[in-house]
């Protein structure tokens, strides 16, 4: 059927974590699986087993879901059972989400055995900020399996033109498909200015620049520049050492800064819908799902250019934070200075992005065309 162009095609999605531990990549894979099912595909999801695999299996309802047990160090994720799981699935195409772990090797080996299309989405993991960290582990991964996997791939997928350049620099491949992540279904635009709440939702990790955000907030609080009732609400999860560092920083933060811990489902939706802005002054991103979720909730954002969504600045759905506390403080001050009419203009711009270029319908059509090209010709259009 014309409206189900992938009808009968078996598409595999391979990733390190099909649970909340995968952060934004997990959210992107869950959304991708749902989109592909809407296009008629039979979707099989393959991931390493982790402590939340069972908790989040419901996010892949309607898909075949396989978890391979990990042997040895968790940072590598060696899971020998993946090979048999992939072979038995009789896939027409395999799509790897995320790199630097054993699934890269497993996917590449499957492509060699099957001769079928194999696509790689790095999800920002070739960004210079990322490749500059854990250099020795990444050097071993490049030499051991990544370069071979990159050569063997039918194509790379980039979330943005900027990521396509990162891929070209690291792999030598200049044939990336550029397709954005899809946001969730959009709600109606808000009708009135919200309370002065700034929200953050995502991983607790140094690249997110949360300490600078808190420092900026503290500057405004000390100067008396925050509006009455202002709150900074931080929601997220992360490695224990990163969470501990955040909690230590909060010991000396103003009392109107709150760490909520992980937020899911209705709690997450409430944070997005109650925030006047969502903040992400990040040092490194692929294409952050949190920003797309904010726009779908009609919430404008405060973000750095590293979020790779310049369209947000262009249409007035975002304010640039930069990275330094003083610059972030200036962005917060500008955000709070908006009157109701100005803020509602930003909220409507956010909604227009969620219902337009980042809608699931638009992104699904792009993916269906890309997959069909790869399955029919072996190369991207």
N, C-alpha and C positions, 0 to 999 in steps of 0.2 A: 504493500500500500504506500501511496505517496507520502502520507504523513507518518509512516513508520519505515524509514529508509533502511534501517538496520535489522529489519525483521529476519529472524532465523540466524543472524550472525552471532558467533560466540566470542565475546570480548573478555579478556582477562585483565584485571587491575591488580598489580603487584606493588606492595608497599611494606615498609618496615613495621608499621603499627596501624592496625585497624581499630584503634581505640583512642580515647582522649589523650593518651600519652603521646600520640602523634601530633598534637596541637593543630595548627592550621592545615597541615598536609592531610591529616585525618578528615577534617571538615571538608576539604576540597575533594578528597576521594569519595566520601559519602555522597556529596552533591553530584559528583561526576557519575557515580553508579546509578543514581536515581534518574539523571538526565538520559543516560544511555538506555535504560529500561523504557523510558518514555518514547524513545526512537525505535523500539522493537527489539533491541539486542537482548540476548541471554548473557547475563553478566556473572562472572566468577571473580571473587575477591580473594587474594592470597596475601597473608601477612605472617609475621613472626608472632608467636604466642607471647602475651604479656599479662600482667596482673589484672588488667581491665578488659581483656578480650571478651569475656562473657558478659560483662556489664553493658558493653556498647554494641553487642551483636545485633540488637534490634535496629540499629541505624542502617543495616544492610538487608532489611526485610525484602524478600522477593529475589535476592541474589543467592548464588551458591557462595558460601563463606568457608574458607579453609585457614586454619592456624597451624603453623609448623613450630614444634618445640625447638628452643634454642639450646645449643651446647656451647660451653665455653664463655668467653667474655661477652657481656651484653653490648659493648660498644660496636662489635663487629656483627653479631647476630647470626653466627653460623647455624644453619638449619638444614641439614642434609635431606630432610623429608620433602623440601620444596621441589626438588627435581621430579620425583614421582607424581606429586600433586599436579604440577604443571603439565606433565606428559599425559596424564590420565584425563585431563580436562578437555582435550580435543578442541583447542582454541583456534580461531581464525586470526587473531591478533592479540598481542600482549603489550600492555602499557605499564611501564614502571614509573612510579611516583616517588621521587626522592632518590638520592645516591649516597655513596660513601659507606654502604653496609653490604652484607652478604646478598641481599636480594638483587643487587647489580650483577653479581656473578651468576646467580641462579637464572636471571632473565636472559643474560647474554648466552649462557650455555643452552637454554631452551631454544633461542633463535637459531643457534648453529645446528641443533639436532633437527628442528622442525622445518627450517627454511621459510618460516612465515614471518610476517611483519612484526617488528619490535620497536616500540616508541619509548623515548625517555623524556620525562618531565623532571628537571632538577629542582623545581620549586625554590629558586633563589639560592641553592646550595653551591653555585659557582660564582656568587658575588664575591668581590675581593675581600670584603670584611670577613666573610666566612672562610674563604680559602686561606686567609692569613692566620687563622686560629687552628691549633692542633696540627701544625705543619707536618710533623713526622708521621702521624697516622694517615694523613691524606697522601703523603709521598708514597707510603707503602701501598695504599689503596690504588693509586694511579699505576704503580709498577705492577701490582699483583693482578688487578682485574679491571679497573675502571677504563684505562685507555683501550683495552681490547673491547670492552662493552661499548664504548663510544664509537669505535670504528664499525662495530657489527650492527649498530642500530640502523633501522630503516630511515629514521629521522629523529631529531630532537624537537621537543615542544618548549617554547618560551612563553611566559605569561605576558611579557612586554618586549618592545623593541630593545630596551636597555638590557634585558636578560639575554636576548638573542646575541648581543654583542659579547656578553660575558661567556656565553657558550662558544662563540667563534674563537675568542681569545684562548680559552682553556683546551678546547678539543680540536680546533682547526675546522670544525663543521660550520658552514655558512648556510645550511638549508633548513633552519629551524622554522617550524610552523609557529605563528604568533597568534595565540588564542587566549583571552583572559579567563580567569575564573568567573563562574556565575555566582551572583548573589542569591540569597533566599527570596521567596515571594515578598513583594513590597506591601506594606500596610498603607493606609491612607495618610496623606501628609498631615502633620499636626495643625491644629487650629489656633493655638495660643502659645505664647512664650513659656518655656518650662522653667522650673526652679533652677537656681544657679549650681547645678551639679555637673561636674566633669567626671566622666567614667573612663576607665581603662579595662580592657578585657583581652587576655592572651597569656602567652607563656611568661613566666617570671625568669628573665634571662638578661645578661648584660647587654645584648644587642638592642633590647627594647628601650634602653636609656631611661629607665624608671627613676633612678636616683637623681638624674638631672631634672626630671619632671617634679619630683618632690622638692628639690632645692628651689626651683622656680616658684612653686606654690608657697614655700616658706618665705621667700622674698616678698611676695605680694601680701602675705599675712602680716609680716613684720611692719610693712609700710602702711598698713591699713587700707590696702587697695582692693581687697576682696569684698564683693557685695554681701549684704546681710544674708545669713543662711547658706553661704557657699560651702560646698563639700567636694572633696576629691575622693572618689571611690575606686579602689584598685581590686580587680577580680582576676584570678589566674592560678596557675599551677606551674611547677617547675622542679628542677633537681633540688634536693634538700638543702644543699649549700647556698643556692641562689635564693631560695625562700628565706633561709636563715639570715642572709645578708640584708634582704629587704626588711625583715622584721626588726633587725638591729637598727637600720636607718630610721624606721618609724618610731623608735623609742624617743627620738629627739625631734620628731616632726610635729607640726601643729595638730591639735586635737581634732580638727575637721578633716583629717586625712585618715581613711579607713581601709584596711586590708580585709576583703571579704572572703578570700580563699577561692577555690574553684566554684564557678557558677554554671549551671546547666539548665536546660529546659526553660521552665517558667521563670526561674530566678535570673537566668541570663537575659531572657526577653525583657524582663522588668527593668534591668539595668540599662539596656539599650534604649528603651522607651522613656525612661525617666531622666536620662542624661540630656543636658542642653547640648553638650558636645562630647564626642569620644576622642580621646587623646592617644596619639601614637608617634612620639618623637624619635622614631627608631633609627639606629645606625645601619640596619640592613634588613631588607625584606625581599621576597619574591613579588607576590601581589597579595597583600594581607586580607584574609577573609574577614577579619574584624571590621575593616573599613567598609567592605561590601555589606556586612550585616548592619552596620550603623546606618548606611544610606537607605537600606531597605526599611529600617524603622523610622525613616524621615529625620535622622539625626546627622547634622553636619559634623565635620571632624577637624581636629587640630593634628596635623601630621607633618613629618619631614619629607623632603624630596625623595628620600630613600624608600618610601613606600611605593614609588613607581606608578603613581596614579596622577600624573600632571593634569588630566582632564578635570579632576576635582577642583584644582586651583582655577582652571580656565573657565569653568561654568559657575564658580562661586559656591561650591559645596564644601570647601576646605580652606583652612588658614594655615600657612607655612609656619612651622615651629622652629626650624633649624634644629641644632643639637645642644647648644650651650644653654645653661640655666637662664642667663639674662635674656636670650632670644626667646626662649620658651615663655618666660614671664611676660614679655611684650605681647606674644601671641595670645596668652590668657587674658591680658588686659584688654586687647582689642576685641576678643570674643565676648567678654562681659560688658563691654561698652555698647554692644548692639542693642537697639530697641526692638520691640516686638516685630515691627514691620521688616527691619533688616534681617532679624533672625529667621522669620518665616520665609523670606526670599531664599536664604541658604537652605532651609529645610525642604522647600519645593525643588530646588536644584538637586539636592540629594535624592529625593524621590524620583526625579526624572532620570537620573543615572540608573537607579535600581530597576526602573520599568523599561528602560531603553537598552543601551549598549551592554549592560551587565545582567540583563534578564536571562533566566534559564532558557527561554525559548530561543533567543538570539544565539546564545552560546551553544545550545544543543544542535542547532542547524549547522553551525560551523564545524562541530566535531563530527557529525554524521558525514558531511562531505569529505573531511580529512581522512576519516577511517576508510571510507569507500575507495578513495583514491589509492591509499596504501595497500588495501587488499586486492585491488584490481591491477595496479601497475607496479607495486613495490616501492614507489617513490612518492613524496608529497607533491601536490599540484603546484 
